[in-house]
Amino acid sequence: MERNYTKIWWQHSLAIVGFSVIPLLIVNISLFALYNKIYTEKVSENLLNRVEARRDTLDLFLRERVAQIYTVAHTNKVADLINEAYLGQVFATMHAKSDSYVDVGVIDKEGNHLAYVGPYYDALKAANYKNEPWFNAVMSQGVFISDIFMGYRHYPHFIIAVLIRENSGVWILRLTINLKNLDDIVQKAWLGESSDAFIINTSNQLQTLPRFGGEYLSSPIFMGYAKKANNQHIPYPNFSSTIKTRVDRMSIQGHEVFITAATVRSNNWVLVIKDSPDEILSPLAQGRNWMILFTSLGLFVICTGAVLFTNALINRMRETDRENDANSDMLLQANKMIALSKMAAGIAHEVNNPLASIAENAGWMKDLLAEEELAASPNFKEFDKAVDKIEQHVARARKIIHNLLGFARRMEPAKEKININNLLDETTGFLENEARYVNISIEKDYADDVPVITSDLSQIQQVVLNLLNNAMDAVGTNGVIAVTSRYHAKNDEVEISIADTGKGMSEAELNKIFDPFFTTKEVGKGTGLGLSISYSIIEKLGGKIKVQSTLGKGTVFTILLPKH
């Protein structure tokens, strides 16, 4: 039964791909999910560490400023500090150590400047702060760090102030802090091109300048892709109520961001850091891309391997099926030959004796006809002609019996060195005169590289001679018989080809050509055993014999013989 190789190909290919691809995808997806989880956790941890580190730096900066002011306030007498010359020397010493301070002033309990050193002398010397929120905060708390405010100088600034108590009197030492120092600390939290950082107070007002969008004392705005209808950038979510450090991954008007926030302990400011997931998670994206690449490569390799393996398997199956079919044909032919051999031997023995008796009686009748009395008979010629025909048919029958006996008693092939080209030359020589007589041209094409083989010379010659005779019969007159030899080094085989320009054979005739007693010749001109015997001989010699034919154009017989 013919296999459905296409169905088998698809079944094997899909099975290989299915059993390989599905586990690969499951493993890769699971690994990426785990990698995504771990990496995201690490990113969140790093963001928290970064905002806490910046927050701690801010706390340290403010505490250092408070400590310095507190030291000045409690290591100097008020009488000295209200002396602007002395206060100027103290401020110069502080400024030499740090550029964090803008100005300094000493204020009495009524809110009036007793002394001031700084660039805003004219605007601030006569100012009264009794009604300012920061003044009352210092009076009640003792130490105070303000939010950013405009004040009398009409410029954003913030102060650190400490309360001085001396001899039952109360004064305030007030220093203005340089906002640039605060901004510089915050800006060091920037990582990527779209990263931003800023400080807000409890009223959600900017205490430092953000990288994108916003000014001092305004609410921070998000410089994203989306804008409101009035062409204003959208505001950030309010993080001013943040108590504990937090990391949020959120979408602001369709633009995804990481927001990390931490409270500055010194004065309840909130440090906010904005990061882009595209930058923060870029290694994760790269990992995903690499996973997709390797998965795709794996899929390609698996699919290619499945196709190649399946093709090789199908080709092997086809080859095996062809070999099995050939072996089946050879076995069938061998069984036919065995059965024919037994039958031929029996027929030959059974028929040989009657033929001998007929031949003997025909001879006796021939002698009787030679006598004078019978020679003068008017029917003498008819009798003589009949006896001749009897003898002719007996001779033909004996020839058939001889062939049958020869077929039934085939000997094991003899092993000898054979030059195929010489064998073909010698065998064709037997028929050249006959061929020339009927105008048949025998064309020879022998390859020079045909090696000497080890086989049975007489049996090969018998086969070649039989094929040549069949070719002569097929051509009749006015034709060509081509005899060629070739060597196939790949299979270590010698090829003999005998082609004719005869009448050719139909498909039905080709299927029976090697069957015993089948012949395409006219009745009485062939026994139908020649090709069967030839097939059997070549098979026994370890070779193959094949035939190709086109009706009306000719036939080609090909013999393949092993070198050893």
Buried (B, 14 or more C-beta within 10 A) or exposed (E): EEEEBEEBBEEBBEEBBEEBBEEBEEEBEEEBEEBBEEBBEEBBEBBBEBBBEBBBBBBEBBEEBBEBBBEBBEEBEBEBBBBBEBBBEBBEEBBEEEEBBBBBBBBBEEBBBBBBBBEBBEBBBEBEBEEBEBBBBBBEEBBBBBBBBEBEBEBBBBBBBBBBEEEEEBBBBBBBBBBEBBBEBBBEBBBEEBBBBBBBBEEBBBBBBBBBBBEBBEBBBBBBEEEEEEEEBBBBBEBBEBEEBBBEBEEBEEBEBBBBBBBBEBBBBBBBBBBBBEBBBEEBEEBBEEBEEEBEEBBEEBBEEBBEEBEEBBEEBEEEEEEEEEEEEEEEBBEBBEEBBEEBBEBBEEBBEEBEEBBEEBBEBBEEBEEEEBEEEEEEEEBBEBBEEBBEBBEEBBEBBEBBBBBBEBEEBEEEEBBBBEBBBBBBEBBEEEBEEEEBEBEEEBEEEBEEBEBBBEBBBBBBBBBBBBBBBBBEEEBBBBBBBBBEEEEEBBBBBBBBBBBBBEEEBBEBBBBBEBBBEEEEEBBBBBBBBBBBBBBBBEBBBEBBBEEEEBBBBBBBBBBE
